[in-house]
């Protein structure tokens, strides 16, 4: 039996986002790498950083369920730039059901922030 064709990054990203869209999540675009209205960060370092206002209740999310593929920059090992093969620009894939269950209690588990 032949091994299935491996998926490329763009195909995997589209499969991830399309899956959650099929489950009624709103696909959000990747936000800027420079945080908007967040003085606590110099650069976006995680997939959920741009959605922080939704998690904290500061802003209402555009829909109860969202998904995104967010550009981010990892700086924890920035001194190794050029010395290792570590990629510093990453993409974080995230989904969020707004942080609470239907009963209003905090949600837990993968994809639930």
C-alpha positions in Angstrom: 0.0 0.0 0.0 1.4 3.4 -1.0 1.9 6.1 1.6 -0.6 9.0 1.1 0.8 12.2 -0.3 2.1 14.5 2.5 0.3 17.8 2.8 2.1 21.1 2.4 1.8 23.9 4.9 -0.7 25.9 2.9 -2.9 22.8 2.5 -2.8 22.0 6.2 -3.6 25.6 7.1 -6.6 25.7 4.8 -7.8 22.3 6.0 -7.6 23.5 9.6 -9.5 26.8 8.9 -12.0 25.1 6.7 -12.8 22.5 9.3 -13.6 25.1 11.9 -15.6 27.2 9.4 -17.7 24.1 8.7 -18.4 24.0 12.5 -19.7 27.6 12.4 -16.5 29.3 13.4 -15.8 32.7 11.9 -12.5 32.8 10.1 -10.5 35.8 11.2 -7.5 37.1 9.2 -4.0 37.1 10.7 -3.6 40.2 12.8 -0.6 42.6 12.5 2.7 41.4 14.1 2.8 44.8 15.9 0.1 44.7 18.7 -2.7 47.2 18.4 -3.8 48.8 21.6 -1.7 46.5 23.8 1.3 48.1 25.6 2.1 44.8 27.4 3.6 43.3 24.2 6.3 44.5 21.8 5.5 41.9 19.2 2.7 39.2 18.7 4.2 36.1 20.3 1.2 33.7 20.3 -1.9 33.0 18.3 -4.2 34.2 21.1 -2.4 37.5 21.8 -4.4 39.5 19.4 -7.6 38.1 20.8 -6.7 39.1 24.4 -9.4 41.8 24.5 -12.1 39.1 23.8 -10.7 36.8 26.6 -10.6 39.5 29.2 -14.1 40.8 28.3 -12.7 44.2 27.2 -14.3 43.7 23.8 -17.1 41.6 22.4 -15.9 39.1 19.8 -17.3 39.4 16.3 -18.9 35.9 16.8 -19.1 33.4 19.6 -16.7 31.0 17.8 -13.7 32.1 15.8 -10.6 30.6 14.2 -7.4 32.1 12.8 -3.9 31.3 11.7 -1.9 34.0 13.3 1.6 35.1 12.4 3.8 35.4 15.5 7.4 36.0 16.4 9.2 33.9 19.0 11.8 35.9 20.9 12.7 33.5 23.7 15.9 32.4 21.9 16.5 35.5 19.8 20.2 35.4 20.7 20.5 32.3 18.5 19.4 34.0 15.3 21.8 32.8 12.6 23.3 30.2 14.9 20.6 27.6 14.7 18.0 26.3 12.3 15.2 27.5 14.6 12.5 29.5 12.7 11.6 32.7 14.5 8.5 33.5 12.5 5.8 31.0 13.3 2.1 30.6 12.7 -0.1 29.7 15.6 -3.5 28.1 14.8 -6.2 28.9 17.3 -9.9 28.4 17.8 -12.0 29.9 20.5 -15.5 29.3 21.7 -15.3 32.6 23.7 -13.9 31.0 26.8 -17.0 29.8 28.5 -19.3 26.8 28.1 -23.0 27.1 27.4 -23.6 27.0 31.2 -21.4 30.0 31.7 -18.5 28.2 33.3 -14.9 28.6 32.1 -14.1 26.1 29.4 -11.0 23.9 29.3 -9.2 21.6 26.9 -7.5 22.0 23.5 -8.8 25.0 21.6 -10.7 26.4 24.5 -9.1 29.5 26.0 
